[in-house]
């Protein structure tokens, strides 16, 4: 994308996405039984697979973690699940200002949807906070 091209998936990307997608319902069905750190990661999966039926659960978790970095990521997940593109863009920009976050040039790429930018933001950073503040 930094060379002016849209995201170029690897030849196997769609196959992997579908294979993981087949497991998503059974993973998300475990929501109530998993500890908070695992639910945090399940929220991320819900966002990547647009599983909007988990919006309320993720929103409640975001409220509980409101003053933390995981809470910010969860607000991004909720915005993605609700299709709130303006909020997705705002939260992705906010997260990109964090010192350790790395390059944020993908946020300025034309033709890339707010949802894609939000999902890239999640992918780049959500795992760095999964077990530090969400458990």
C-alpha positions, 0 to 999 in steps of 0.5 A, spaced: 500 500 500 505 504 501 507 504 493 500 506 491 497 500 490 491 497 494 492 491 499 495 485 495 493 478 498 497 472 498 494 467 493 492 463 499 489 468 503 482 467 501 483 459 503 485 461 510 480 466 511 475 461 509 478 455 513 478 460 519 471 462 518 469 455 519 471 455 526 469 462 528 462 460 530 464 454 535 470 459 538 465 464 539 460 460 542 465 459 548 464 466 549 461 465 556 466 460 558 472 463 557 477 468 561 477 475 560 483 475 556 481 470 551 474 474 550 478 479 548 481 475 543 474 473 541 472 480 540 478 481 535 475 475 531 468 477 531 471 484 528 475 480 523 469 476 521 463 481 522 460 477 527 455 483 529 451 478 534 457 479 539 456 487 539 453 487 546 458 483 549 464 487 546 461 493 548 460 491 555 467 489 555 470 495 552 466 499 558 469 495 563 476 497 560 474 504 558 481 507 561 486 502 558 489 500 551 485 494 550 479 498 552 481 503 546 481 496 541 475 494 544 471 500 542 474 499 535 471 492 535 465 495 536 465 501 531 467 495 526 461 491 528 456 497 528 459 499 521 461 506 524 466 508 519 467 515 521 469 512 528 473 507 526 477 512 522 478 516 528 480 510 533 485 507 528 488 514 528 488 515 535 491 508 536 496 509 531 499 515 535 501 510 540 509 511 540 510 503 540 505 502 534 510 503 528 508 505 521 501 508 520 502 510 513 496 505 511 491 510 514 493 515 508 492 510 503 486 512 498 481 507 496 482 503 502 476 503 506 475 505 513 473 498 515 480 495 512 484 500 516 480 499 522 482 491 521 489 493 519 490 497 526 487 491 530 491 486 527 497 490 528 496 491 535 491 488 539 495 482 540 500 486 544 495 488 549 491 481 550 494 479 556 497 485 559 491 489 561 485 485 559 485 479 564 
